[in-house]
């Protein structure tokens, strides 16, 4: 069968790989991956495999090399950091592989925003706080308008924009008050990860003081401070089909 697996390998900590991802890594003979975005600990799992570091490759080159390996009967994986469904460009890979008659299996992975929430010890939706999550970025070197999608009543997760931190802070301050809680997580799941907390008015300074210029995300949310409100679901006064009044 002409088939390729697109594989989410998580944000950096190899213990966060899914069971299915580990199984596919063990099974495959050839792995394509972006070396600069995948930790040494995860790359160590690729030993004894034929590897292609795609950092300097175009999409055309990746597809051509993938096709060659598949045609030789090899089991091929294309590994993406984090979860491939978020800023992973997999739709282009899938469509190009389909044109070559190659079927694609996709194995999701844990995203850096999920690990970041875990490292911060917060929910992204919380009682008395936001009930929605926005994943956004400040487009750069693209045809998109350079604007974040923001909502005052949502948790906002900003990807791929830390190098434009002055513009990020400026746009966030149009929607959120200066004392609004914010966090920055640098290289979540890597050995040198950093976790920063502060207020929105201090965001740019906090980032620059720590010399962070890439591989970090920003979380803006009331959930970063405990609201003190309890969940209705577990309240003794809240009745549902599995629990009556206490």
Secondary structure as the mmCIF struct_conf table of DSSP 4:
data_model
#
loop_
_struct_conf.conf_type_id
_struct_conf.id
_struct_conf.beg_label_comp_id
_struct_conf.beg_label_asym_id
_struct_conf.beg_label_seq_id
_struct_conf.end_label_comp_id
_struct_conf.end_label_asym_id
_struct_conf.end_label_seq_id
STRN STRN1 UNK A 3 UNK A 8
STRN STRN2 UNK A 10 UNK A 10
BEND BEND1 UNK A 11 UNK A 12
HELX_RH_3T_P HELX_RH_3T_P1 UNK A 14 UNK A 16
BEND BEND2 UNK A 17 UNK A 17
HELX_RH_AL_P HELX_RH_AL_P1 UNK A 19 UNK A 27
BEND BEND3 UNK A 29 UNK A 29
STRN STRN3 UNK A 30 UNK A 33
HELX_RH_3T_P HELX_RH_3T_P2 UNK A 35 UNK A 37
BEND BEND4 UNK A 38 UNK A 38
HELX_RH_AL_P HELX_RH_AL_P2 UNK A 40 UNK A 43
HELX_RH_3T_P HELX_RH_3T_P3 UNK A 44 UNK A 46
TURN_TY1_P TURN_TY1_P1 UNK A 47 UNK A 48
BEND BEND5 UNK A 49 UNK A 49
STRN STRN4 UNK A 50 UNK A 53
HELX_RH_3T_P HELX_RH_3T_P4 UNK A 54 UNK A 56
HELX_RH_AL_P HELX_RH_AL_P3 UNK A 59 UNK A 71
TURN_TY1_P TURN_TY1_P2 UNK A 72 UNK A 73
STRN STRN5 UNK A 76 UNK A 80
BEND BEND6 UNK A 81 UNK A 81
STRN STRN6 UNK A 82 UNK A 82
TURN_TY1_P TURN_TY1_P3 UNK A 84 UNK A 85
BEND BEND7 UNK A 86 UNK A 87
HELX_RH_AL_P HELX_RH_AL_P4 UNK A 90 UNK A 99
TURN_TY1_P TURN_TY1_P4 UNK A 100 UNK A 101
STRN STRN7 UNK A 103 UNK A 107
HELX_RH_AL_P HELX_RH_AL_P5 UNK A 112 UNK A 120
TURN_TY1_P TURN_TY1_P5 UNK A 121 UNK A 121
BEND BEND8 UNK A 124 UNK A 125
TURN_TY1_P TURN_TY1_P6 UNK A 127 UNK A 128
BEND BEND9 UNK A 129 UNK A 129
STRN STRN8 UNK A 133 UNK A 137
BEND BEND10 UNK A 141 UNK A 144
BEND BEND11 UNK A 146 UNK A 146
TURN_TY1_P TURN_TY1_P7 UNK A 152 UNK A 153
BEND BEND12 UNK A 154 UNK A 154
STRN STRN9 UNK A 155 UNK A 159
BEND BEND13 UNK A 160 UNK A 160
HELX_RH_3T_P HELX_RH_3T_P5 UNK A 162 UNK A 164
HELX_RH_AL_P HELX_RH_AL_P6 UNK A 165 UNK A 172
TURN_TY1_P TURN_TY1_P8 UNK A 173 UNK A 175
BEND BEND14 UNK A 176 UNK A 176
TURN_TY1_P TURN_TY1_P9 UNK A 178 UNK A 179
STRN STRN10 UNK A 181 UNK A 186
BEND BEND15 UNK A 187 UNK A 187
TURN_TY1_P TURN_TY1_P10 UNK A 188 UNK A 189
BEND BEND16 UNK A 190 UNK A 190
TURN_TY1_P TURN_TY1_P11 UNK A 191 UNK A 192
STRN STRN11 UNK A 194 UNK A 199
HELX_RH_3T_P HELX_RH_3T_P6 UNK A 200 UNK A 202
HELX_RH_AL_P HELX_RH_AL_P7 UNK A 203 UNK A 209
TURN_TY1_P TURN_TY1_P12 UNK A 210 UNK A 211
BEND BEND17 UNK A 214 UNK A 215
STRN STRN12 UNK A 216 UNK A 220
HELX_RH_3T_P HELX_RH_3T_P7 UNK A 222 UNK A 224
BEND BEND18 UNK A 225 UNK A 225
HELX_LH_PP_P HELX_LH_PP_P1 UNK A 229 UNK A 231
HELX_RH_3T_P HELX_RH_3T_P8 UNK A 232 UNK A 234
TURN_TY1_P TURN_TY1_P13 UNK A 236 UNK A 237
STRN STRN13 UNK A 240 UNK A 240
TURN_TY1_P TURN_TY1_P14 UNK A 241 UNK A 242
STRN STRN14 UNK A 243 UNK A 243
#
